[in-house]
Amino acid sequence: MRNLWSYSSLFLLFLVLFFYFTSTNEHLHSSGHPAVEIPKGVEVPEVQISVDKLSDDSWLLQVDKEYFTFTPEQAGSSVIDFQKGHGHVYINGVKINRLYGDYFNLELPKGKNAIKVALVLNNHQRLLHQGNEVSDQVEVHVSG
């Protein structure tokens, strides 16, 4: 009986610590990464996306950006440059991949799809300008 009490206590402690650490860890939340505000005096990156249907029934995401360069060779770098990094591609609020170029082939489910690209730094911090994420979103309807 004493062993059962010890194991139960350890299990309860584990649960409390597990829920505490997972609820306070920003990397486990929906965005996946912390955000950083672009400082005054830095040219603010811009992103605009479009999605077009291809002949093979897939979709082509095209990214136009200003004041921002994709730098895959620097992914994970701790050096902060507010105009270099990569993108995160989201379909219906779910991150599906990183983006290191101006084009990305998408497979979309039937129905309405919200496609979003957010710009992030090489250290994976999301870019904010005046509290708003530097991103663009379009809606695509895929018929059956």
C-alpha positions as CSV (number, residue, x, y, z in Angstrom):
1,M,0.0,0.0,0.0
2,R,2.9,2.3,0.8
3,N,4.4,1.8,-2.7
4,L,1.0,2.6,-4.3
5,W,0.9,5.9,-2.4
6,S,4.5,6.7,-3.5
7,Y,3.8,5.9,-7.2
8,S,0.5,7.9,-7.0
9,S,2.3,10.9,-5.5
10,L,5.0,10.8,-8.2
11,F,2.5,10.4,-11.0
12,L,0.5,13.4,-9.6
13,L,3.7,15.5,-9.4
14,F,4.6,14.5,-12.9
15,L,1.1,15.6,-14.2
16,V,1.3,19.0,-12.4
17,L,4.8,19.7,-13.8
18,F,3.9,18.5,-17.3
19,F,0.8,20.8,-17.5
20,Y,2.8,23.7,-16.0
21,F,5.6,23.4,-18.5
22,T,3.5,22.8,-21.5
23,S,1.2,25.7,-20.7
24,T,4.1,28.2,-20.3
25,N,6.2,27.0,-23.2
26,E,5.7,29.4,-26.2
27,H,7.0,26.8,-28.6
28,L,4.1,24.5,-27.9
29,H,1.3,27.1,-28.7
30,S,-0.4,27.7,-31.9
31,S,2.1,30.1,-33.4
32,G,4.9,27.8,-32.4
33,H,7.4,30.7,-32.0
34,P,7.7,34.0,-30.1
35,A,7.3,37.3,-31.9
36,V,9.5,40.3,-32.2
37,E,8.6,43.9,-33.0
38,I,10.5,45.5,-35.9
39,P,12.3,48.5,-34.4
40,K,11.8,52.1,-35.7
41,G,14.2,53.0,-38.4
42,V,14.2,49.6,-40.0
43,E,12.5,49.3,-43.4
44,V,9.4,47.1,-42.7
45,P,9.2,43.9,-44.8
46,E,6.0,43.4,-46.8
47,V,4.6,40.2,-48.2
48,Q,1.8,39.6,-50.6
49,I,0.6,36.1,-51.8
50,S,-1.5,34.7,-54.6
51,V,-2.7,31.1,-55.2
52,D,-3.5,29.8,-58.6
53,K,-4.8,26.4,-59.8
54,L,-2.4,24.4,-62.0
55,S,-3.4,21.9,-64.7
56,D,-2.6,18.9,-62.5
57,D,-5.3,20.2,-59.9
58,S,-2.7,21.3,-57.4
59,W,-2.3,24.9,-56.4
60,L,0.7,27.2,-56.8
61,L,1.4,29.7,-54.0
62,Q,3.4,32.7,-55.2
63,V,5.0,35.1,-52.7
64,D,6.0,38.6,-53.5
65,K,8.0,40.4,-50.9
66,E,9.8,43.7,-50.3
67,Y,12.6,44.4,-47.9
68,F,12.9,40.7,-47.1
69,T,15.2,38.0,-48.4
70,F,14.8,34.3,-47.9
71,T,18.0,32.9,-46.4
72,P,17.7,29.1,-46.0
73,E,21.5,28.8,-45.4
74,Q,21.1,30.9,-42.2
75,A,18.1,29.0,-40.8
76,G,18.5,28.7,-37.0
77,S,21.1,31.5,-36.8
78,S,20.9,33.6,-33.7
79,V,22.0,36.7,-35.7
80,I,19.0,39.0,-35.9
81,D,18.4,40.8,-39.2
82,F,14.8,42.0,-39.6
83,Q,15.0,41.6,-43.3
84,K,16.2,38.0,-43.6
85,G,14.7,34.7,-42.7
86,H,12.0,32.4,-44.1
87,G,8.2,32.1,-44.2
88,H,5.7,29.9,-42.5
89,V,2.9,28.5,-44.7
90,Y,-0.5,27.9,-43.0
91,I,-3.6,26.2,-44.4
92,N,-6.7,26.9,-42.3
93,G,-4.6,28.0,-39.4
94,V,-2.3,24.9,-39.4
95,K,1.4,25.4,-40.2
96,I,2.2,23.0,-43.0
97,N,5.8,23.9,-43.8
98,R,8.6,26.5,-43.9
99,L,9.0,28.5,-47.0
100,Y,12.5,29.4,-48.4
101,G,11.5,30.5,-51.9
102,D,8.9,32.5,-53.8
103,Y,6.9,29.5,-55.0
104,F,5.3,26.5,-53.2
105,N,3.1,23.8,-54.5
106,L,0.0,23.2,-52.4
107,E,-2.4,20.3,-52.1
108,L,-5.7,21.7,-50.8
109,P,-8.8,19.9,-49.4
110,K,-12.2,20.6,-50.9
111,G,-14.1,23.6,-49.6
112,K,-12.9,27.0,-48.3
113,N,-9.2,27.2,-47.5
114,A,-7.4,30.1,-45.8
115,I,-3.8,30.2,-47.0
116,K,-1.4,32.4,-45.0
117,V,2.3,33.2,-45.2
118,A,4.0,34.8,-42.2
119,L,7.5,36.1,-42.3
120,V,9.9,35.0,-39.6
121,L,13.5,35.6,-38.7
122,N,16.2,33.0,-39.0
123,N,16.0,32.4,-35.3
124,H,12.3,31.6,-35.8
125,Q,10.8,34.7,-34.2
126,R,7.7,35.9,-36.0
127,L,7.9,39.5,-37.3
128,L,5.5,42.1,-35.9
129,H,5.0,45.7,-37.1
130,Q,2.9,47.9,-34.8
131,G,1.7,44.7,-33.1
132,N,0.5,43.1,-36.3
133,E,2.1,40.0,-37.8
134,V,3.9,40.6,-41.1
135,S,1.9,38.2,-43.2
136,D,-0.7,37.9,-45.9
137,Q,-3.7,35.7,-46.3
138,V,-5.9,34.7,-49.2
139,E,-9.0,32.4,-49.3
140,V,-9.2,29.7,-52.0
141,H,-12.3,27.7,-52.7
142,V,-11.7,24.2,-54.0
143,S,-14.7,22.7,-55.7
144,G,-15.4,19.0,-55.8
